Amino acid sequence: MKENEGFTLLEVVFALVMAAFIAAVVGMGIVRAVDAYIFARENAKLNQRVQVAVERIKRELTEITSVTDVKASALSYSRFGATCTIGLDGGALKIVEGAVSLTQGDVLLENVHGLVFTLRKDDGSSWDVATDDDRLLFSIAIVISVNHPSPGAGPITFSTAVNPRNTENPLGPLNVVRTTVITTTCCAPQSTSRLISLTVVPSTAGVLACRKMRRHVPLLEV
């Protein structure tokens, strides 16, 4: 008589344990992949929000004419005849115009952990609003720490710098001599179209030097 074929109880238990172990490993991998996807998505959203806020701040501070007050997490300045303040209010980065509280200001960025403004002269030393002239202000460094929405993630720090151009600083952006090299295609008289290199040199004469053609062409005023 042929013996009945089958599995013993020990084999069944061992198979169940192995299946549970494989399922746990695969499940952990899936959970980590999902967590990584969520973290990357939230990080992209956060970067986009911070970029919008930073660009607004850079536009504001580039056009300032003077700084009126500097606090731990707020900066007051004059711009086109109006007094504005950018600062931290209860975890929100806000901007306000006029002599009103930041509480009534427009929100630039929420969930902000910290905000620091650092004002410096052209030699790298600190600029003091109480003792230094506005013409000595060369750069404003901005450091923003934002809380990441993902659980367990710490604050993320963003930093940038702005060079005000309306403070009459002799080394400011409007007074720094810059040479711009432009590659373009032009057609000289009695010649075929060719690629030449033009160097725009800012000067009072307003002349566009065309190096390859060895002649001067009047430069249109901008």
C-alpha positions in Angstrom: 0.0 0.0 0.0 1.4 3.4 -1.0 2.0 5.9 1.8 0.1 9.2 1.8 2.2 12.1 0.5 2.0 15.6 2.3 3.7 18.1 4.5 4.4 17.7 8.1 3.4 20.3 10.6 7.0 21.5 11.0 7.3 22.1 7.3 4.0 24.1 7.2 5.1 26.3 10.1 8.5 26.9 8.5 6.9 27.9 5.2 4.6 30.3 6.9 7.5 31.9 8.8 9.5 32.3 5.6 6.5 33.8 3.8 5.9 36.3 6.7 9.6 37.3 6.7 9.6 37.9 2.9 6.4 39.9 3.1 7.8 42.0 5.9 11.0 42.8 3.9 9.0 43.6 0.8 6.5 45.7 2.8 9.4 47.7 4.4 10.8 48.4 1.0 7.5 49.6 -0.3 6.9 51.8 2.8 10.4 53.4 2.3 9.8 54.0 -1.4 6.5 55.7 -0.6 8.0 57.8 2.1 10.8 58.9 -0.2 8.3 59.8 -2.9 6.3 61.9 -0.4 9.4 63.6 1.0 10.6 64.5 -2.5 7.2 65.8 -3.5 7.0 68.0 -0.3 10.5 69.1 -0.8 9.7 70.3 -4.3 6.7 72.2 -3.1 8.7 73.8 -0.3 11.5 74.8 -2.7 9.0 76.4 -5.0 7.3 78.4 -2.2 10.7 79.6 -0.8 11.9 80.6 -4.2 8.8 82.8 -4.8 9.3 84.5 -1.4 13.0 85.0 -1.9 12.6 86.5 -5.3 10.0 89.0 -3.9 12.5 89.9 -1.1 15.3 90.3 -3.5 13.3 92.6 -5.7 12.3 94.7 -2.7 15.8 95.0 -1.2 17.5 95.7 -4.6 15.5 98.9 -5.0 15.9 100.3 -1.4 17.2 103.8 -0.9 18.0 103.5 2.8 17.6 101.1 5.8 15.7 102.6 8.7 15.8 99.8 11.3 17.3 96.3 11.7 16.0 93.9 14.3 16.7 90.2 15.2 14.2 89.0 12.5 13.0 92.1 10.7 14.3 94.8 8.4 12.7 98.2 7.8 13.7 100.2 4.7 12.7 103.0 2.4 11.8 102.3 -1.2 10.4 104.8 -3.7 9.4 107.1 -0.9 7.5 104.4 1.1 8.7 102.7 4.3 8.3 98.9 4.3 9.2 96.1 6.7 10.0 92.5 6.0 10.1 90.3 9.1 9.0 87.2 11.0 5.6 87.2 12.7 4.5 84.1 14.5 6.1 81.6 12.2 5.1 83.5 9.0 7.4 85.7 6.8 5.5 88.9 6.1 5.9 92.2 4.3 4.1 95.4 5.3 4.1 98.9 3.9 3.8 101.9 6.2 4.0 102.3 10.0 1.8 99.3 10.8 2.4 96.0 12.6 3.7 93.0 10.8 0.5 91.2 12.0 -1.4 93.2 9.3 1.2 92.4 6.6 1.0 90.2 3.5 2.3 86.6 4.0 5.2 85.7 1.8 6.0 82.3 3.4 4.5 80.2 6.2 6.0 77.7 8.6 9.2 79.7 8.9 11.6 78.6 11.6 14.1 81.5 11.5 15.0 84.6 9.6 18.3 86.5 9.8 19.5 89.6 7.9 23.2 90.5 7.8 24.2 93.8 6.4 27.8 94.4 5.3 30.1 97.0 3.7 32.2 96.4 0.6 35.1 95.3 2.8 33.1 92.6 4.4 32.7 94.3 7.8 29.3 94.7 9.4 27.1 97.7 8.5 25.5 99.4 11.5 22.2 101.3 10.9 22.9 103.6 13.9 26.3 104.8 12.9 27.0 104.0 9.2 25.9 106.0 6.2 23.5 104.3 3.7 26.1 104.8 1.0 28.4 102.3 2.8 25.8 99.5 2.5 27.1 97.0 0.0 25.2 93.8 0.5 22.4 92.3 2.5 22.6 88.5 3.3 19.3 86.7 3.9 19.1 83.4 5.7 15.7 81.7 6.0 15.0 78.4 7.9 11.8 76.7 7.0 10.2 73.7 8.8 9.8 70.7 6.5 6.3 69.3 6.5 7.5 65.7 6.5 7.5 64.0 9.9 10.9 63.7 11.4 12.5 66.2 9.0 14.3 69.1 10.5 14.3 72.7 9.2 15.8 73.5 5.8 18.0 76.6 5.4 18.0 78.8 2.4 20.4 81.7 1.9 20.9 84.5 -0.7 22.4 87.9 -0.9 21.3 91.2 -2.4 23.3 94.2 -3.6 21.2 97.4 -3.2 21.6 99.7 -6.2 19.9 102.9 -5.1 22.0 103.7 -2.0 24.6 105.7 -3.9 27.3 103.2 -3.0 30.2 103.9 -5.4 30.8 100.2 -5.7 27.1 99.3 -6.1 25.7 97.5 -9.1 24.9 100.7 -11.1 28.5 102.0 -10.8 30.5 98.8 -11.4 32.0 98.8 -14.9 31.0 95.7 -16.7 32.0 94.4 -20.1 29.5 92.2 -21.9 30.6 90.0 -24.7 27.8 89.3 -27.2 28.1 86.8 -30.1 25.9 87.6 -32.9 25.6 87.5 -36.7 25.9 90.6 -38.8 26.4 91.4 -42.5 29.1 93.9 -43.3 28.9 95.8 -46.6 30.2 93.9 -49.6 30.6 90.7 -47.6 28.7 87.7 -46.7 27.1 87.2 -43.3 29.6 86.1 -40.7 29.9 85.5 -37.0 31.7 88.2 -35.1 32.3 89.0 -31.4 31.0 92.4 -30.1 32.2 93.9 -26.9 29.9 96.4 -25.3 31.9 98.9 -23.2 29.9 101.3 -21.1 31.4 104.8 -21.7 30.2 108.4 -22.1 30.9 108.4 -25.8 28.5 105.5 -26.3 30.6 103.6 -28.8 30.2 99.9 -29.8 33.6 98.5 -30.5 33.6 95.9 -33.2 36.9 94.2 -32.8 37.0 92.0 -35.9 35.8 94.7 -38.2 38.3 97.3 -36.6 35.8 100.1 -36.7 33.4 101.9 -34.4 29.6 101.8 -34.8 27.3 104.3 -32.9 25.7 102.6 -29.9 22.0 103.2 -29.3 21.2 104.6 -25.9 19.3 102.3 -23.6 
